[in-house]
């Protein structure tokens, strides 16, 4: 006689940007008596709404969402800090008998929330030297160094993300091992079902282009202008967010708004490929089609997947 496996305590909805994760997360939370825990690193920032495709209150369908709008745009992001906050929310929901539904495409944040993941310490001298090099030579030069030291890390980190490049190089120097070697195996802290939303590249590229057009129409430039007055340009993490970085460049007169929009589309497409590659490496992710022809089937397929995991 087969014994039932323990019920999955956490649901994680993952995949590339514009795949449809947010809507699926709301549906699952509604069906499972759950609440959403954000795992998008840029949705953590207050005021960064349009450019991060943050769901409106109406779009959240009455489902409580946690870890949105918790940091000022001047605050540097910290996966270690996020890990503490996310696990506190997950543990609280579990204690209340609610189902935590983790939703987002920031791979390291997802793993920080649900996996055994300890972060190496920091060395102020090494960090200061690398930050001086970043200031003098720019992120591209440091990204090339990272590609030589740890090709896998270089593929996972955008060449423009100076802060994450510096951190990866710091960890390599402190530990004497590749940055990716410091990531653990696939050991979960919680019983988790991970659902990946899969959209073919041509369709996903179309969705990204349409989403960026809608962001511009919704007032992204005005949003960035308002955040610039709050210190966005000085924010080491927030100022690098897709769309925000490009609009800041336009506001500085270094390109036109049309050029900023086109570069946002290109950069987002590249980023989506990196997200997809990251999650594909995790064998625990169950991939379901989010293509337009399967969009009506996706919610029920995801729900059935969760229910099978409960009774398997």
Buried (B, 14 or more C-beta within 10 A) or exposed (E): EEEEEEEBBBBBBBBBBBBBBBBBBBBBBBBBEBBBBBBBBBBBBBBBBBBBBBBEEEEBEEBEBBBBBBBBBBBEBBBEBBBEBBBEBBEBBBEEEBBBBBBBBBBBBBBBBBBEBEBBEEBEEBBEBBBEBBEEEEBEBBBBBBBEBBEBBBBBBBBBBBBBBBBBBBBBBBEEEBBBBBBEEBEBBBBBBBBBBBBEEEBBBBBBBEBBEEBBEBEBBEBBBEBBEBBBBEBBBBBBBBBBBBBBBBBEEEBEBEEBBBBBBEBBBEBBBBBBBBBEEBEBBBBBBBBEEEBEBBBEBBBEBBBEBEEE
